[in-house]
Amino acid sequence: MNESPVTTPAHLILIGLPGAGKSTHGRRVARQAGRPFIDLDRRIVQLAGRSIPQVFQEDGEAGFRAYERQATEALLLEPPSIVAPGGGWMMDPGNVALVKPAAIIIWLQVSPRLAVRRMGPRIRLRPLLRHVDPVAALEKLLENRAPRYAAADVVIDTELRDWKGVAAAILAYI
C-alpha cells in the first residue's frame, strides 16, 4: 500500500461498497482540486441508453459489467479526473489493468451498517440491494470484495473522519 502521496496521477479512482461515499466525496474533491468528476455509472447509462436497474433487469450483471468495461476504457481518453465507479468495479482485474499504473485507487472503507444508514431511502434504487436485507447483502458483498478492495493503493476509513477529513485525505494524493 502506498503510504506517501504521489504527484499528478492520471486519475484518482474511489472504490468501496455502495454507500461508502464515492460519488459524494468524489464530487467535493473534484471541485476542490479543479479536476473533472466522472461517475462511471452515469457513463454506463449513457452507453446503454437505459438506467442501471434496466440494464441489470434486461442484460443481467454480465451485461452491466460489459458496459462498465467500455466506460473504463474510455477513461484512457480523459484528463486527470476523480472517478467513482460502482462498488463491483474492482472485482474485474481487467478494469484495474486498464488504468494502472497511472491511476491511484483509493478504497473508501465503510461498515455495511453505516453504508445502509448513509443511503437511506435511496437504497431502493440499488439493484443488488432493493429486494434483500441490505445490511446482510452488504456484509456478503464486503466478504467477497474485501480481498480485491485490499489491493487498492490507499485505504481511507470513512467512519473515523468527517467529510472534510475524508476529502483532505483524498486530496493528499493529488
Contacts in CASP RR format, 6 or more apart in sequence:
PFRMAT RR
TARGET T0000
AUTHOR 0000-0000-0000
METHOD contacts of the structure
MODEL  1
MNESPVTTPAHLILIGLPGAGKSTHGRRVARQAGRPFIDLDRRIVQLAGR
SIPQVFQEDGEAGFRAYERQATEALLLEPPSIVAPGGGWMMDPGNVALVK
PAAIIIWLQVSPRLAVRRMGPRIRLRPLLRHVDPVAALEKLLENRAPRYA
AADVVIDTELRDWKGVAAAILAYI
1 152 0 8 1.000
1 153 0 8 1.000
1 154 0 8 1.000
1 155 0 8 1.000
2 104 0 8 1.000
2 153 0 8 1.000
2 154 0 8 1.000
5 172 0 8 1.000
5 173 0 8 1.000
5 174 0 8 1.000
6 104 0 8 1.000
6 173 0 8 1.000
7 174 0 8 1.000
8 80 0 8 1.000
8 174 0 8 1.000
9 80 0 8 1.000
9 102 0 8 1.000
9 103 0 8 1.000
9 104 0 8 1.000
9 173 0 8 1.000
9 174 0 8 1.000
10 80 0 8 1.000
10 99 0 8 1.000
10 102 0 8 1.000
10 103 0 8 1.000
11 38 0 8 1.000
11 75 0 8 1.000
11 78 0 8 1.000
11 80 0 8 1.000
11 81 0 8 1.000
11 82 0 8 1.000
11 83 0 8 1.000
11 99 0 8 1.000
11 102 0 8 1.000
11 103 0 8 1.000
11 104 0 8 1.000
12 29 0 8 1.000
12 81 0 8 1.000
12 82 0 8 1.000
12 83 0 8 1.000
12 103 0 8 1.000
12 104 0 8 1.000
12 106 0 8 1.000
12 170 0 8 1.000
12 173 0 8 1.000
12 174 0 8 1.000
13 83 0 8 1.000
13 84 0 8 1.000
13 85 0 8 1.000
13 89 0 8 1.000
13 99 0 8 1.000
13 103 0 8 1.000
13 104 0 8 1.000
13 105 0 8 1.000
13 106 0 8 1.000
14 20 0 8 1.000
14 21 0 8 1.000
14 22 0 8 1.000
14 25 0 8 1.000
14 26 0 8 1.000
14 82 0 8 1.000
14 83 0 8 1.000
14 84 0 8 1.000
14 85 0 8 1.000
14 106 0 8 1.000
14 108 0 8 1.000
14 170 0 8 1.000
15 22 0 8 1.000
15 85 0 8 1.000
15 86 0 8 1.000
15 87 0 8 1.000
15 88 0 8 1.000
15 89 0 8 1.000
15 90 0 8 1.000
15 105 0 8 1.000
15 106 0 8 1.000
15 107 0 8 1.000
15 108 0 8 1.000
15 149 0 8 1.000
15 152 0 8 1.000
16 22 0 8 1.000
16 87 0 8 1.000
16 90 0 8 1.000
16 107 0 8 1.000
16 108 0 8 1.000
16 109 0 8 1.000
16 110 0 8 1.000
16 145 0 8 1.000
16 149 0 8 1.000
17 87 0 8 1.000
17 110 0 8 1.000
17 112 0 8 1.000
17 115 0 8 1.000
17 138 0 8 1.000
17 141 0 8 1.000
17 142 0 8 1.000
17 145 0 8 1.000
18 86 0 8 1.000
18 87 0 8 1.000
18 115 0 8 1.000
18 119 0 8 1.000
18 126 0 8 1.000
18 128 0 8 1.000
18 129 0 8 1.000
18 138 0 8 1.000
18 141 0 8 1.000
19 110 0 8 1.000
19 115 0 8 1.000
19 116 0 8 1.000
19 118 0 8 1.000
19 119 0 8 1.000
20 87 0 8 1.000
20 108 0 8 1.000
20 109 0 8 1.000
20 110 0 8 1.000
20 115 0 8 1.000
20 158 0 8 1.000
21 84 0 8 1.000
21 108 0 8 1.000
21 110 0 8 1.000
21 118 0 8 1.000
21 158 0 8 1.000
22 84 0 8 1.000
22 85 0 8 1.000
22 86 0 8 1.000
22 87 0 8 1.000
22 108 0 8 1.000
23 39 0 8 1.000
23 84 0 8 1.000
24 163 0 8 1.000
25 108 0 8 1.000
25 158 0 8 1.000
25 163 0 8 1.000
25 166 0 8 1.000
25 167 0 8 1.000
25 170 0 8 1.000
26 37 0 8 1.000
26 82 0 8 1.000
26 84 0 8 1.000
26 170 0 8 1.000
27 37 0 8 1.000
27 82 0 8 1.000
28 163 0 8 1.000
28 167 0 8 1.000
29 35 0 8 1.000
29 37 0 8 1.000
29 82 0 8 1.000
29 167 0 8 1.000
29 170 0 8 1.000
29 171 0 8 1.000
30 36 0 8 1.000
30 37 0 8 1.000
30 81 0 8 1.000
30 82 0 8 1.000
31 37 0 8 1.000
32 167 0 8 1.000
32 171 0 8 1.000
33 82 0 8 1.000
33 171 0 8 1.000
33 174 0 8 1.000
35 79 0 8 1.000
35 80 0 8 1.000
35 81 0 8 1.000
35 82 0 8 1.000
35 174 0 8 1.000
36 78 0 8 1.000
36 79 0 8 1.000
36 81 0 8 1.000
36 82 0 8 1.000
37 81 0 8 1.000
37 82 0 8 1.000
37 83 0 8 1.000
37 84 0 8 1.000
38 75 0 8 1.000
38 78 0 8 1.000
38 81 0 8 1.000
38 82 0 8 1.000
38 83 0 8 1.000
38 84 0 8 1.000
39 84 0 8 1.000
40 68 0 8 1.000
40 71 0 8 1.000
40 72 0 8 1.000
40 83 0 8 1.000
40 84 0 8 1.000
40 85 0 8 1.000
40 86 0 8 1.000
40 89 0 8 1.000
41 52 0 8 1.000
41 84 0 8 1.000
41 85 0 8 1.000
41 86 0 8 1.000
43 71 0 8 1.000
43 74 0 8 1.000
44 52 0 8 1.000
44 55 0 8 1.000
44 64 0 8 1.000
44 67 0 8 1.000
44 68 0 8 1.000
44 71 0 8 1.000
45 51 0 8 1.000
45 52 0 8 1.000
47 67 0 8 1.000
47 70 0 8 1.000
47 71 0 8 1.000
48 54 0 8 1.000
48 55 0 8 1.000
48 59 0 8 1.000
48 67 0 8 1.000
50 58 0 8 1.000
52 64 0 8 1.000
52 127 0 8 1.000
53 125 0 8 1.000
53 127 0 8 1.000
55 63 0 8 1.000
55 64 0 8 1.000
55 67 0 8 1.000
56 64 0 8 1.000
56 127 0 8 1.000
56 128 0 8 1.000
57 127 0 8 1.000
59 66 0 8 1.000
65 92 0 8 1.000
68 85 0 8 1.000
68 86 0 8 1.000
68 89 0 8 1.000
68 92 0 8 1.000
68 95 0 8 1.000
69 92 0 8 1.000
69 94 0 8 1.000
69 95 0 8 1.000
72 85 0 8 1.000
72 89 0 8 1.000
72 95 0 8 1.000
72 98 0 8 1.000
72 99 0 8 1.000
73 98 0 8 1.000
75 81 0 8 1.000
75 83 0 8 1.000
75 98 0 8 1.000
75 99 0 8 1.000
76 98 0 8 1.000
76 99 0 8 1.000
82 170 0 8 1.000
83 103 0 8 1.000
85 95 0 8 1.000
87 141 0 8 1.000
87 145 0 8 1.000
88 145 0 8 1.000
89 95 0 8 1.000
90 96 0 8 1.000
90 105 0 8 1.000
90 145 0 8 1.000
90 148 0 8 1.000
90 149 0 8 1.000
90 151 0 8 1.000
90 152 0 8 1.000
91 144 0 8 1.000
91 145 0 8 1.000
91 148 0 8 1.000
96 105 0 8 1.000
96 151 0 8 1.000
99 105 0 8 1.000
104 153 0 8 1.000
104 154 0 8 1.000
104 173 0 8 1.000
105 151 0 8 1.000
105 152 0 8 1.000
105 153 0 8 1.000
105 154 0 8 1.000
106 152 0 8 1.000
106 153 0 8 1.000
106 154 0 8 1.000
106 155 0 8 1.000
106 156 0 8 1.000
106 170 0 8 1.000
106 173 0 8 1.000
107 149 0 8 1.000
107 150 0 8 1.000
107 152 0 8 1.000
107 154 0 8 1.000
107 155 0 8 1.000
107 156 0 8 1.000
108 156 0 8 1.000
108 158 0 8 1.000
108 166 0 8 1.000
109 149 0 8 1.000
109 155 0 8 1.000
109 156 0 8 1.000
109 157 0 8 1.000
109 158 0 8 1.000
109 159 0 8 1.000
110 118 0 8 1.000
110 158 0 8 1.000
110 159 0 8 1.000
111 159 0 8 1.000
112 134 0 8 1.000
112 135 0 8 1.000
112 136 0 8 1.000
112 138 0 8 1.000
112 139 0 8 1.000
112 141 0 8 1.000
112 142 0 8 1.000
113 135 0 8 1.000
114 159 0 8 1.000
115 138 0 8 1.000
116 123 0 8 1.000
116 134 0 8 1.000
116 135 0 8 1.000
116 138 0 8 1.000
119 126 0 8 1.000
119 129 0 8 1.000
119 134 0 8 1.000
123 129 0 8 1.000
123 130 0 8 1.000
123 134 0 8 1.000
124 130 0 8 1.000
126 134 0 8 1.000
128 137 0 8 1.000
128 141 0 8 1.000
129 137 0 8 1.000
129 138 0 8 1.000
154 173 0 8 1.000
156 166 0 8 1.000
156 169 0 8 1.000
156 170 0 8 1.000
158 166 0 8 1.000
161 169 0 8 1.000
END
